[in-house]
């Protein structure tokens, strides 16, 4: 039996998993991400933790095919990171460094791309070769899989779906500094913002008016209760996201679009609002694109990272 | 010396070229596209023409590595076409059929993807591995090259940049049946339409008012004469195209965007209008994307098709 290791580095914890090559997960665990001192301990900590687990599981060194790593930053095709927002790393040759520490083959990718690859390998996109995954969380992340491989791009910034232009008239700035990005309407905070704007516009009765602080979850809960204002908000969310995904489909021509992240926990009900607007605008060749809710949750990253080793 | 053949099938003529593997073109020529009888003669005509040229050039059969073919329709990764607008073909297994007729290895792709690949191999994108080409002609075509290979997609419809949503408020339909596609503003006919709409809006003096029928070329000619109305029209064109290409860049992260097609004959002056709006909206990682005018003209298709054989 051969094995591969998947690592998903986050700003607070590093998630790790050991997989058989058939996708069976043998074990998964977490360690803390030590971001102090420019994150100098992160890779040695990962190496040490994998070695401990290897011994515990009685796996021979030569049976480990390699380590795949997902990083919350653009990663170029040489496994190099230019900068990170929350790991402490500036320029870092992640692939080379971890290979030198561990002696294993290492492959490195962007975490959103790894999540997409994970859903393709073991999740909702199983069996597909052309897939897009959108992660609707605090922000909007994206991963594009072409012919079974993540779209990396020149700067490792492929699949930045959250920053396509959804509204030319927007006056507020996105976190990235530009205006009108999809992330301003389709992330959890974006949905809450759409709700605040709509509630301020008139005095229509809504369950949402009782809330101290409106969250995306409350908007979807109110929708399920039949709240009309909540439905208008979700329609608006669906239009921004559906139109944007029609653009993504025109460029990428995926078989499947997987919707993940915290917002996707509202369930399949959100798909009808996205598909309605997607179909209104999609190029005819893309009208058969399937929409699916992600199933792997927080494990998607380690699954995709491990898959990187299997090619 | 080894050779590869590039074929670019159009609705009126088929363009052909024989290339050395280093990109040197040995000969190029054209034959008529016989679309009658459901286009049944097109592939045999191509085979016959290549055989005649091979004999004329004194090339041994075994020195021809294969034939690459560009088709004006979506082509899937098996070299199969589902339908064509102007060749007479319905479902056609182009790769299999031409391989059976000729005995050579055949690779088939969409013509816009082939043009992009051609510019990457021998033209303005030389040396790049991640590139987008936009062809601004009667319509707006697009080709995306990822890691040196065309983005084909599930249905062979990858890179349909002309059909991304550029204007949510549009009331007129695009040729594809949907509303607000980039093609309605950035193609030659789209630019002429922007001109007609703007000229009808008020009575401002313009060189364009003397024209019987306004074309994109006349708009750019007037721009070069300092015509203010023409400049407003080109600004509008630049905004639609620049914003749309910022979206493409966010998804694909290209090193270079190549602008080709009839509209690009206006020259580098158009790039400043596109880049201005591109930079206003581009994700920060994409701000260094280069813009270049295509250089291969009508030869791009045969160059890219030939390159398909070299991998």
Boltz contact constraints between the chains, C-beta under 6 A:
constraints:
  - contact:
      token1: [A, 74]
      token2: [B, 285]
      max_distance: 6.0
  - contact:
      token1: [A, 130]
      token2: [B, 153]
      max_distance: 6.0
  - contact:
      token1: [A, 130]
      token2: [B, 154]
      max_distance: 6.0
  - contact:
      token1: [A, 146]
      token2: [B, 146]
      max_distance: 6.0
  - contact:
      token1: [A, 146]
      token2: [B, 151]
      max_distance: 6.0
  - contact:
      token1: [A, 151]
      token2: [B, 146]
      max_distance: 6.0
  - contact:
      token1: [A, 153]
      token2: [B, 130]
      max_distance: 6.0
  - contact:
      token1: [A, 153]
      token2: [B, 253]
      max_distance: 6.0
  - contact:
      token1: [A, 154]
      token2: [B, 130]
      max_distance: 6.0
  - contact:
      token1: [A, 154]
      token2: [B, 253]
      max_distance: 6.0
  - contact:
      token1: [A, 154]
      token2: [B, 255]
      max_distance: 6.0
  - contact:
      token1: [A, 155]
      token2: [B, 253]
      max_distance: 6.0
  - contact:
      token1: [A, 155]
      token2: [B, 285]
      max_distance: 6.0
  - contact:
      token1: [A, 157]
      token2: [B, 253]
      max_distance: 6.0
  - contact:
      token1: [A, 157]
      token2: [B, 285]
      max_distance: 6.0
  - contact:
      token1: [A, 158]
      token2: [B, 253]
      max_distance: 6.0
  - contact:
      token1: [A, 160]
      token2: [B, 250]
      max_distance: 6.0
  - contact:
      token1: [A, 160]
      token2: [B, 283]
      max_distance: 6.0
  - contact:
      token1: [A, 163]
      token2: [B, 250]
      max_distance: 6.0
  - contact:
      token1: [A, 163]
      token2: [B, 283]
      max_distance: 6.0
  - contact:
      token1: [A, 164]
      token2: [B, 247]
      max_distance: 6.0
  - contact:
      token1: [A, 164]
      token2: [B, 250]
      max_distance: 6.0
  - contact:
      token1: [A, 165]
      token2: [B, 243]
      max_distance: 6.0
  - contact:
      token1: [A, 165]
      token2: [B, 247]
      max_distance: 6.0
  - contact:
      token1: [A, 165]
      token2: [B, 281]
      max_distance: 6.0
  - contact:
      token1: [A, 178]
      token2: [B, 281]
      max_distance: 6.0
  - contact:
      token1: [A, 243]
      token2: [B, 165]
      max_distance: 6.0
  - contact:
      token1: [A, 247]
      token2: [B, 164]
      max_distance: 6.0
  - contact:
      token1: [A, 247]
      token2: [B, 165]
      max_distance: 6.0
  - contact:
      token1: [A, 247]
      token2: [B, 247]
      max_distance: 6.0
  - contact:
      token1: [A, 248]
      token2: [B, 251]
      max_distance: 6.0
  - contact:
      token1: [A, 250]
      token2: [B, 160]
      max_distance: 6.0
  - contact:
      token1: [A, 250]
      token2: [B, 163]
      max_distance: 6.0
  - contact:
      token1: [A, 250]
      token2: [B, 164]
      max_distance: 6.0
  - contact:
      token1: [A, 251]
      token2: [B, 248]
      max_distance: 6.0
  - contact:
      token1: [A, 251]
      token2: [B, 251]
      max_distance: 6.0
  - contact:
      token1: [A, 253]
      token2: [B, 153]
      max_distance: 6.0
  - contact:
      token1: [A, 253]
      token2: [B, 154]
      max_distance: 6.0
  - contact:
      token1: [A, 253]
      token2: [B, 155]
      max_distance: 6.0
  - contact:
      token1: [A, 253]
      token2: [B, 157]
      max_distance: 6.0
  - contact:
      token1: [A, 253]
      token2: [B, 158]
      max_distance: 6.0
  - contact:
      token1: [A, 255]
      token2: [B, 154]
      max_distance: 6.0
  - contact:
      token1: [A, 281]
      token2: [B, 165]
      max_distance: 6.0
  - contact:
      token1: [A, 281]
      token2: [B, 178]
      max_distance: 6.0
  - contact:
      token1: [A, 283]
      token2: [B, 160]
      max_distance: 6.0
  - contact:
      token1: [A, 283]
      token2: [B, 163]
      max_distance: 6.0
  - contact:
      token1: [A, 285]
      token2: [B, 74]
      max_distance: 6.0
  - contact:
      token1: [A, 285]
      token2: [B, 155]
      max_distance: 6.0
  - contact:
      token1: [A, 285]
      token2: [B, 157]
      max_distance: 6.0
